[in-house]
Amino acid sequence: MKKTPLFKNKRFLTSLFGIFIISIMLLSLLNVYQTKGDNKVEYDGHIFYNKGDYWISNINGKELSFRYNPREVEDIELVNFPINNKIYVAYNPQEFEQESFVLQESMTLFKSTNTRPVLACYEEEDCPNIPLINCSEDSSIMFKYNEKENIYIEDKCLVIEGSQEYQLRYVYKLIYWLLRI
């Protein structure tokens, strides 16, 4: 009897191809489970799942989304600043557009807490039809663009200076504090 070479044996090639496909599927499945583990963060009893650019968590019965998870803002120190039921989110129209990402994200984040945010200006020039705040009278979070990062209290205002990314990270730290996370 004449033996046929392995590469001409159809049954052998079909079996080899099947094993190859099954191996790829198993490796893909293992990779999916490994990736899911990397996209989950547990912090202070809350689980945050990564969904694209956001972290999703169920907090106080609400599903909330965050650009940074709590571990990513751990290094930020909060200054002692009381936040009541209403907070002005103030900006200089010469430095920021009203549609600025940091302003809009801040407004949305404060709404997820028991705080009512009100968009305001701290400079009158080019201010649209929104409140104009005065730090000696109005409790406010004031955003100032600056190359140097700095957080300080000025009368009744919490001033956050720096890039928009730095400002946003500070706001997330503040929101986690308000949510007691």
N, C-alpha and C positions, 0 to 999 in steps of 0.2 A: 504494500500500500504506500502510496506517495503522500508525503506530508505537504500541506500548503503553508506558505509563509504566514506569519501572524498578521501582517498588514492586509492580506487577501482574505482572511477569515472574517466574514461579515458579522457573525455572532460576537466574536471577540471585539471588533471595532465598535459595535453597538453598545456592548457592555462597558467598554472603556469610556465612550462618550457619555453614557448615563452616569457613571461614577464621577466623571468630571463635572457634569451639570449639578449633581447632588452636592458635591464638595463646594462648589461656588455658592449654592443656596445656603448651605450650613454656615459657611464663613460670613456671608452677608448677614444672616440672622444673628450670629454672635456679635458682629460689628454694630448692628442696630441696638442690641441690648447694652453693649458697652457705651455707645454714644448717649443713650438715654440716661445712664448713670452719671455722665459728665454734665448733663443738662438739668440736673436737679440739685437744689441747694436747700438744706434744712437749717433754719436759723430760729432760735428762741421758740421752738415748738411750731413754727410755720414752715411749710414746704413751698418752695418757689420753683416753677418749671419754666425752662427757657423755651420760648416760642419766637424764633426769629430774633428780632431786635429787642424783645421785651421779656420780662420775667412775670409770670402769672402766679397769683396766690389767692387763696380764699381767706379773707380777713374779715372777721365779724359778720360772717354770712354773705359777704359780697366778693365777687371775683374781681380783683384789681390787677392792673398791669403796671409794671415799673420798668424804666429803662436800666436801672442799676439794681442788683440784688443787695441785701443788707451787708454782705461781706465786702462788696466793692466800695462801700462808703464807711467802713469801720474806722479807718484812719482819720476821719474828719472829726474834729472836736467842736461841739456846740458851745456857743456862748449863752449865758443865762438871759433869756429873753422871753417874757410872758406873751403867750398868744391866746387871745380871747375868742369869742364866737365869731368876730368879724376882724378881718385883717386886710389892710390895703396892700396891694402888690404894685409898687410904684416904680416908675422908670422915667428917664429923660428922653423925650421924643427926638432929641438931636442925636442920641446915642443908639437908640433902639427903635425898631418899627413896632407898632402895636401888635402886629402879627408875629413878632419874634418868637422863636421856638421856646426859649427859656420862659418867656412870659406866659405863653399859652399852656405849656406843660405845668408851670407853677399853679396857674388857675385851676387846671384840671385836678392836680394832686390835692390841693387844699379842699376842693369840693368832696374828695373821698374821705375827708375827716369831718369832724363836727365844726369846722371852721368855714365861714362864708367869706370868700375872697372878693375884693372889689378892686378892679383895675384903676390905677390913678397915676397922675404925673407928679413929679416933685419940682419940675421946671415949667413955668407958664408958657414960654415960647414954643409954638407949634403944638401945644397940647390940644388934642381933640376934645370933644364934649364929654369929658370925664372929670371926676373930682381932682382938685389940686390939693395935695397934702402939705402939712407943715409938721415937721418932726417934733416940735415942742408941744403939739396938740394931738396928733393922730398916730396911733399905733400902726406901724407899717414895716414892710420888708422892702427895702430900697435896693434896686439893682443898678450898679454903676460899672461901666466897662472900664477896665484898667489892665495894663500888662502885668501889674503886680497884684498877687492874690492877697486879700485882706478881708477880715470880718470884724466889725466893731459895732458898738451901740452909740448912737447919736441921739440924745434925748429919748424919744419914744420910738426911734427907728432902728431896725436891725439892718445895717448896711453890708451888702455882699458885693465886694469888688473883685474883678478878675475876668477871665474869659467866660463865655457863656457855658462852656463845659464845666468849668469849676463851679460856677454859680448853680448850675443844675444839680451837680453832685451834692452841694451843700443843702439845696432844697430837699433832695431825696433823704438825706440824713435827718433833716428836720421833720419830714413827713413820717419817717419810721419812728421817730421819737413821739410824735403826736399819736400815732397808732399803737404806741407802747410795744414796739418790736425792737 
